[in-house]
Amino acid sequence: MNWQDRIVSDKNILLGKPTIKGTRISVEFVLDRLANGWTEHMLLENYPHLTKEDLQAVFGYLNDCVKDGLLVEIRS
C-alpha cells in the first residue's frame, strides 16, 4: 500500500492537515476516533465514503512518520 496515493495535504483544506484524498477527513480525526475506542467497523459504518484502504493508508502514513522521527519524543 502506497499511502501517498490516499493521504494528501492542501493548504486550502483544513489548513494543510494531512487528509484522506477526496474528503475533508483528516488523519488526526481518524486517529482521534481510534484512540477513543472506535473500531475500524465503526469508522467505515459512520463514514461510508471511507474505505478499508483509506484506513490502511492512515496507518502507513503514521508508520512512516514514526520511522522518520517526525513525531514528538515521549519523555518520562
C-alpha positions in Angstrom: 0.0 0.0 0.0 1.4 3.4 -1.0 -0.2 5.8 1.4 0.8 8.8 -0.8 -1.9 7.7 -3.2 -4.6 8.3 -0.5 -3.2 10.8 2.0 -2.8 14.4 0.8 -2.1 17.9 2.2 -3.6 21.0 0.7 -3.2 24.4 2.4 -6.8 25.2 1.4 -8.3 22.2 3.1 -8.1 22.0 6.9 -5.2 24.4 7.0 -3.0 21.8 5.2 -3.5 19.0 7.7 -3.0 15.6 6.1 -6.4 14.3 4.9 -7.8 11.3 3.1 -7.9 12.2 -0.6 -11.3 13.4 -1.8 -12.5 14.1 1.7 -12.2 16.6 4.5 -11.4 13.8 6.9 -8.0 14.3 8.5 -5.5 11.7 9.6 -5.8 13.4 13.0 -9.6 12.8 13.1 -9.3 9.1 12.3 -6.6 8.6 14.9 -8.6 10.5 17.5 -11.6 8.3 16.9 -9.5 5.1 17.2 -7.8 6.4 20.3 -11.2 6.9 21.8 -12.3 3.4 21.3 -13.9 3.4 17.8 -13.2 0.3 15.7 -12.5 0.1 12.0 -16.0 -1.2 11.5 -17.5 1.9 13.4 -15.5 4.3 11.2 -16.5 2.6 8.0 -20.1 2.4 9.1 -20.4 6.0 10.1 -18.3 7.4 7.2 -19.4 5.2 4.3 -17.2 7.1 1.8 -14.1 5.8 3.7 -12.6 2.5 2.6 -10.5 -0.1 4.4 -7.7 1.0 2.1 -8.1 4.6 3.3 -7.6 3.4 6.9 -4.6 1.3 5.9 -3.1 4.5 4.3 -3.6 6.4 7.6 -1.6 3.7 9.4 1.1 3.6 6.6 1.4 7.4 6.9 1.7 7.2 10.7 4.3 4.4 10.4 6.5 6.4 8.1 6.2 9.4 10.5 7.4 7.3 13.3 10.3 5.8 11.3 11.3 9.3 10.1 11.2 10.7 13.6 8.6 13.2 12.8 6.7 12.7 16.0 7.4 14.3 19.3 9.6 12.2 21.6 7.8 11.0 24.7 9.8 11.6 27.9 9.3 10.0 31.2 
